[in-house]
Amino acid sequence: MKSPGKREGPEFEHLLGLLVNGVKSANSLVDGITNYALALQVQRSARPVPTRALLGGVLVQLAQEIREEGAEITYDELPQVMGDADRLMQLFQHLLRNAIEYRGEAAPRVHIGAREEEGAWLLSVSDNGPGIDAEDLERIFRPFERLTRKREGAGLGLAICREIVAGHQGRIWAESQVGQGTTIYFTLGMA
């Protein structure tokens, strides 16, 4: 006979698992909201930022994910832009993490492009993932919007990206075809 205070067995393990998952979800939500709040801060000190060096730092931070997923990251010659280096690093982290995480069957292939356009830099992050339906291309930038529940997260990554780019007086949008991958475009000021 079990003592009334003793907790064991499959039912207890199931409840404990639910509790642990709930705590992980809550932590993810708090982290997401904190990052979203940071992205909303007014850009106080725009300075020249070498995006190549910034990308190098992001690649170091994401090295384990890149290695585990067998991701290939390529990039054009990247410009110097005007902005807040911390927020721009956050922008690249979110965009690259999404491109690696939301992948198709093949290993992720991600390309960061850059070109001058109408007095600004047009940057892009393209992937070979499953793509996004046309009717969802605007929705993905809204807070707490997730196209799939199969992945963890609060659904704030691209909303954070939108706020960072807007704080730099730029714009951000996505183009995609289902089965053909997605490209996120964004503009930043020239240094």
C-alpha positions as CSV (number, residue, x, y, z in Angstrom):
1,M,0.0,0.0,0.0
2,K,1.3,3.4,-1.0
3,S,1.6,6.1,1.7
4,P,-0.7,9.1,1.0
5,G,2.3,11.5,0.7
6,K,4.3,9.5,-1.7
7,R,4.3,10.6,-5.4
8,E,5.3,8.2,-8.1
9,G,4.1,6.3,-11.1
10,P,3.1,7.3,-14.6
11,E,0.3,9.7,-13.6
12,F,2.7,11.7,-11.4
13,E,5.4,11.7,-14.2
14,H,2.8,12.9,-16.7
15,L,1.8,15.8,-14.4
16,L,5.4,16.7,-13.7
17,G,6.1,16.7,-17.4
18,L,3.2,19.1,-18.0
19,L,4.4,21.3,-15.2
20,V,8.0,21.4,-16.7
21,N,6.6,22.2,-20.2
22,G,4.4,24.9,-18.7
23,V,7.4,26.5,-17.0
24,K,9.5,26.3,-20.2
25,S,6.6,28.0,-22.2
26,A,6.3,30.7,-19.5
27,N,10.1,31.4,-19.6
28,S,10.0,31.6,-23.4
29,L,7.1,34.0,-23.3
30,V,8.9,36.2,-20.7
31,D,12.1,36.2,-22.8
32,G,10.1,37.1,-25.9
33,I,8.2,39.9,-24.3
34,T,11.5,41.3,-22.9
35,N,13.1,41.2,-26.3
36,Y,10.0,42.8,-27.8
37,A,10.2,45.6,-25.2
38,L,13.8,46.2,-26.1
39,A,13.0,46.4,-29.8
40,L,10.4,49.1,-29.0
41,Q,13.0,51.3,-27.4
42,V,13.7,54.4,-29.4
43,Q,17.1,54.2,-31.2
44,R,19.1,56.8,-29.3
45,S,22.5,56.6,-30.8
46,A,22.7,55.6,-34.4
47,R,26.2,55.0,-35.4
48,P,27.9,53.3,-38.4
49,V,27.6,49.6,-38.0
50,P,29.7,47.2,-40.1
51,T,27.1,44.5,-40.8
52,R,29.8,41.9,-41.8
53,A,31.3,42.1,-38.4
54,L,27.9,42.0,-36.8
55,L,27.0,38.9,-38.8
56,G,30.2,37.3,-37.7
57,G,29.1,37.7,-34.1
58,V,25.7,36.3,-34.8
59,L,27.2,33.3,-36.6
60,V,29.4,32.6,-33.5
61,Q,26.3,32.8,-31.2
62,L,24.3,30.4,-33.5
63,A,27.3,28.1,-34.2
64,Q,25.8,25.1,-32.4
65,E,22.4,25.4,-34.2
66,I,24.1,25.8,-37.5
67,R,26.3,22.7,-36.9
68,E,23.4,20.6,-35.6
69,E,21.2,21.4,-38.6
70,G,24.0,21.2,-41.1
71,A,23.1,24.7,-42.2
72,E,25.0,26.5,-44.9
73,I,25.1,30.3,-44.5
74,T,26.4,32.5,-47.4
75,Y,26.4,36.2,-47.8
76,D,27.2,39.0,-50.2
77,E,29.6,41.8,-49.4
78,L,27.8,43.4,-46.6
79,P,27.6,47.2,-46.1
80,Q,28.1,49.6,-43.2
81,V,24.7,50.9,-42.1
82,M,23.5,53.5,-39.6
83,G,22.0,52.1,-36.5
84,D,22.1,50.6,-33.1
85,A,24.5,47.6,-33.1
86,D,22.7,45.8,-30.3
87,R,19.3,46.0,-31.9
88,L,20.7,45.1,-35.4
89,M,22.4,42.0,-33.9
90,Q,19.1,41.0,-32.4
91,L,17.5,41.5,-35.9
92,F,20.0,39.2,-37.6
93,Q,19.8,36.6,-34.8
94,H,16.0,36.3,-35.2
95,L,16.1,36.2,-39.0
96,L,18.9,33.6,-39.1
97,R,17.4,31.5,-36.3
98,N,14.0,31.4,-38.2
99,A,15.7,30.5,-41.5
100,I,17.5,27.6,-39.8
101,E,14.6,26.4,-37.6
102,Y,11.7,26.6,-40.1
103,R,13.2,24.3,-42.7
104,G,12.1,21.8,-45.2
105,E,13.5,18.3,-45.6
106,A,16.9,19.5,-46.9
107,A,19.6,21.0,-44.7
108,P,19.0,24.8,-44.4
109,R,20.6,27.0,-47.0
110,V,20.5,30.6,-46.0
111,H,21.8,33.6,-48.0
112,I,22.1,37.2,-46.8
113,G,22.0,39.7,-49.7
114,A,22.7,43.4,-49.8
115,R,22.3,46.0,-52.5
116,E,22.0,49.8,-52.6
117,E,18.5,51.0,-53.5
118,E,17.0,54.5,-53.5
119,G,19.6,55.9,-51.0
120,A,19.3,53.0,-48.5
121,W,20.6,49.5,-48.2
122,L,18.2,46.7,-49.1
123,L,19.2,43.6,-47.2
124,S,17.6,40.2,-47.5
125,V,17.7,36.8,-45.7
126,S,16.6,34.0,-48.1
127,D,16.1,30.4,-47.1
128,N,15.2,27.1,-48.8
129,G,12.5,26.3,-46.2
130,P,8.9,25.2,-46.9
131,G,7.7,28.7,-47.7
132,I,4.7,30.7,-46.5
133,D,1.2,31.0,-48.0
134,A,0.7,34.5,-49.6
135,E,-2.2,35.3,-47.2
136,D,0.1,34.8,-44.2
137,L,3.0,37.1,-45.4
138,E,1.7,40.1,-43.4
139,R,0.5,38.1,-40.4
140,I,3.9,36.7,-39.6
141,F,5.1,40.1,-38.4
142,R,2.3,40.5,-35.8
143,P,3.1,39.8,-32.2
144,F,2.2,36.2,-30.9
145,E,1.4,35.0,-34.5
146,R,2.7,31.6,-35.2
147,L,2.0,29.6,-38.4
148,T,2.7,26.3,-36.7
149,R,2.4,25.1,-33.1
150,K,5.0,22.4,-33.8
151,R,7.8,24.7,-32.6
152,E,8.4,26.3,-29.3
153,G,8.4,30.1,-28.9
154,A,6.1,32.9,-28.2
155,G,5.6,34.0,-31.8
156,L,7.4,37.3,-31.3
157,G,10.6,36.9,-33.4
158,L,9.4,38.6,-36.6
159,A,7.4,41.1,-34.6
160,I,10.6,42.1,-32.9
161,C,12.3,42.3,-36.3
162,R,9.6,44.6,-37.5
163,E,10.0,46.9,-34.5
164,I,13.8,47.0,-34.9
165,V,13.6,47.9,-38.5
166,A,10.9,50.5,-37.9
167,G,13.0,52.0,-35.2
168,H,15.7,52.5,-37.8
169,Q,13.2,54.2,-40.1
170,G,13.3,51.2,-42.4
171,R,10.7,48.8,-43.7
172,I,10.5,45.0,-43.6
173,W,8.5,42.5,-45.7
174,A,8.5,38.9,-46.8
175,E,8.2,37.2,-50.2
176,S,7.6,33.5,-50.5
177,Q,6.3,30.6,-52.5
178,V,5.2,27.4,-50.8
179,G,7.8,24.8,-51.4
180,Q,10.3,27.4,-52.6
181,G,11.6,29.1,-49.5
182,T,11.1,32.6,-48.1
183,T,13.0,35.8,-48.3
184,I,12.7,38.5,-45.7
185,Y,13.7,42.0,-47.1
186,F,14.5,45.0,-44.9
187,T,15.9,48.5,-45.5
188,L,18.5,50.3,-43.4
189,G,20.1,53.7,-43.7
190,M,23.5,54.2,-45.3
191,A,26.4,55.1,-43.0
